[in-house]
Amino acid sequence: MTAVGFVKLSLLPVVLGLGMTSLLRAQVPLDCPKVVIDDVDLQGAIHLPESVTEQLVASLMHREYEEKSDWISDVDDRVVRAETDGWPERENEGYLGFSVQARWNTLLKEPGLLHVQVVITLDEGQQKRLKEITFRYVGAHQVSQVFGSSDLRNLIPLNDGEVYSRDKFYAGLSAVGRAYNEQGFIGLTSNVERQFDQTNQTLTIFVDLNEGQQYRWGNIQVLGLDPKIETFLKSKLKAGSPVNPKLIEDFYRDNKSLLPAGASPRTVKWQHDDERAVVDLTFDFRIPSSP
């Protein structure tokens, strides 16, 4: 990695700055002491654009806080936001383990006013490569005949040995969810655990899957649709077959010209019977009357 970055901006010479502040703050009540940041020392911002670091430092300079407040946490929060906004692709470039530490040193104490230097140290982490992704099953693994671990792994477009990318991983995890949904497992939940190897700078990901029960279609009610199209729709959603939300999306897309204007899968009413693992549907294509 490149050497630790270093940015330091300060006021006018400290003596002049503090002298002016002393005059301006003569009326500060002694029972409400303040902290004012007169100097900022920012270290470790290797990947942040210079414009971002300058803006961050400028936003902290001269800032005042109640001395008894948790003001150092506000400094931390501002640094985190600057890092997130200034380098949004950090996790898509494999950099994980970001942390920030802020501490302060006293420059001068005045009645009711404490002048400080804030030292901010950023650790932007080191670039990680994916070692492997492992799927673990919580509860009964009911669809092993449909999805093996290798099938699920193929849905994630992030290869072992490749630089980690947050977007690629979570796009693949969404694909895993859709695959289960299309087999009736609409209650699937997942939990992600990451394990780092700091020596080799690799990442192992464990995905815990709780498939839940497999739902099947129950009663399908269709209102306000041509009988022929209704028959076609019901033929796609046969009672007793596994729930598959994609079939509904496909029907609306493929038959858009035959459906009333504004018809959308989002208007379909789903009613779950968890005890019987059945989903009843109501399609209402009736055109609402004009007010």
N, C-alpha and C positions, 0 to 999 in steps of 0.2 A: 504493500500500500504506500501511497505518497505520505510525506511527512504531515504531522498534525497541523491543521490550518490555524491561523492566529489573526484575530481582528481586534483592534483596540482603538476606541475613540473616547475622547474625554472633553471636558469643558475647556474654557480658557484656563490659563495657569491657575492652579488650585488656590493660591493665596488670593488672587483677584476675585475668582469665582466665589469663594467662601466669604470674602469680605462683603461683596454685593449682596449675597444671600442673607448675611447677618443683618444688614440694614433693612432688607425687604421683609424679614421675618421677625422684626422686633416685637410685633403685636401677637405672636403665636402664644396661646395660653399654655402655661407650664403643665397643666393637668391633662393636656391632650397632645403629648409629644408626637412629632412626626419623624419619618425617615425620608431622606431625599437621596436619590442615586446621582452621584457626581462623576462616576467613572465606571465603565463597563469593559471587562476583559473577556472576550469570547474566544474560546479555544476548541478546536476539533471539528469545525464546520467545513469539512473537506469538499463536500459535493454541492453545497449551497452556492448559488450564484452570488457574486459580490454585492449586487444590488439588494438582494434579500438580507444579507448579513448587515449591510449598512442601514437598511430600513429598520431591522430588528433593534440594533443598537440605538438608533435615533429614537425609537419608540420608548426605550427604557431610560434614556438620559433625562434628567430633571424630574422624573416621575416621583411623586410623593405618596407615601402610605402612612397610615396610622402605625405607630411603632409597635403597638400591642397586637396588630393584626397578623395574619399568616401571609404576609406580603411576599415572602420568598416563593410560596407556592404559585402566586400569580405570575411571578417571573418565569418559573418553570413552564406554566401553561402557555405563556406567550412564545417561549422558545419552541415548544412542541408544535404549536400552530404554524409557526414560521417554517419549521422543518417539513411539516406535512404539506403546506402550500407551495413551498419552494422546491421540493423534490418529491412530487406525488408518485413517481415511478420507482421509488426506493425498493419496495417489496417485489416489484416486477423485474428488478435487476438483481434479485437474490440477496439484498441486504436486510438482514434480520437482527434483532437484538438491540434496536435503538434505545438509548437512555440519555438522560440529561441530569446534571447535578449543578446546582447553583449554591454558592456560598458568598459570604460578604465579609468585608474588612472595614473597620471604622477608620475614617479619615479625620473627622473632627466632630467634637461634641459642642453644641451651643445650647443655651437655655431653650428647651422645647423643640430642638431640632438636631437630628443625628445625620451627619453626612457620611455616606458609605461608598465603597467600591464593591461592585458585584462581579464575581468571577464565575463564568459559566463554562462548564466543560461538557462538550457533546461527545458521545460515543455512537457513531453511526453504524456500528456493527461491521462485520466482515461478510464478503459475498459467499453465499452458501450454494452448494450444488445438491440436487436431490439424490439421496442414496437409494431409497425405495419407499413405496407406498404399500401398507399392509391393511387389509380389511379384517375387522373382527366383528363377530356377531353377538349381539346382546339378546338373550332369549332364544326361542326356537328359530332355527334357520330353515324357513319353510320352502324357499324356492331354489334350493341348491341345484335342482334339475334344470333350472332356467338360467340362473346366474351363478357361475363359479367366480372365485376371486380373480382369475385371469380375464374373464369377460368384463368384470367391473373395472379392472385396471386399464383395459383397452379404451374405456370411455374417457379417460383423463389424458389430455394431449400434452403430457409432460413426461419426458423420458428420464429413466434413471441416468444419472451422470450429468444431466442438463442443469444449467443455472435455474434456480427456483424462480417461478413466476406466480404471484398470487392470483392474477386473473386467469391464467391457464388452469391452475389447480381448481379454483372454485367454479369455473365453467364446466370442468369435468365432473365435479361433485353434483352440479345441477343436472348434468346428463344422467348420472347414476339415479338421482331422485326421479327423473322422468321415466326412466326404464322401469323402475319399481312401480310407479303410478300406473303405467300402462299394463301392468299385470294385476292390478287390483289392490296393490299395497299402498293405498292413499294416505295411510297414517305413518309412513316411514319417517323416522327421525335419525339424525346422525350427530356424532360428536367427533371433533378433530383434536388429536393430541400430537404435538410436535416434539421431537427429541433431537437435540443438537450434538454433534461431535465437534468440539472446539479444536481438537487437534488436526483433523482432516478437513474442517470447514464443510461438513456435510449435514444433511437434514433427513431424518426418517419421519414419515408421517403415518400415524395410525388412525384409521377411520372406523369408529364404532357405529355399527348399524343396528337399529332396532326396527325390524320389518313390520311388526304389528300383525294384525290379521288381514286376510285377503277378503276384500269386499266384492260383492256381486250385484248385478243390476236387479232391481225389484220391479215395482210398478212404474211404467212410463206413461205419463199423461201428456197429450198434445192438444192444445187449444188453438182454433183459428187457422188451421193449415189445410191445404188441399189434401183430400183423402189419399191420393196416390203418393204424394210426397210424405205424408204421415206414415203410410205403410212402409215406405222405403227407409225412413228414419228408424222406425221400430225394428226393422229387420237388422239394422246395424247394432242395436242395443238389446240383444236378446236376453230375456229374463233368465237369470241363473248363470250367465257368462260373466267372467271377471270384469270389474269396472275398468274402463279405459277412457280417461278424459280426452285423449287425442281424437277419438272417434267423433266426439261432439264438435271439436274445433274443425276437423276435416269436413263434417257435414255443412257447417255454416260457410266455410270457405268455398267448397265445391258447388254449393247450390245458392250462392248469393243472389243470382239473378231471379231465382224463383221465390225468394223470401221477401217479406215486407221490408221497406226501407228502415234501416236502423237496427235490424235483427242482429243480435250478438250473443255469443256463448255466455257472456257475463250476466245475461238476463235469466238464464236457466236456474230454477230453484232446486237445490239438492236437499234431500232429507235423509239423514243417516240413521239407521237402526243398528246401533253398536252391538246389541245383544244377538241379533241374527246376522250381523255383518252384511247388511243389505243397504243399497242406496236407491231410493225412489226419486224420480225426476219429474218435474213439471215444465213443459215448454209452452209458453203463452205467446202466440203470434198475433193475437187480436190487436187491431189498431185502436189506440185509445181515442175516445170520442173528443171532439173539439170542445173547449170550454165555452 
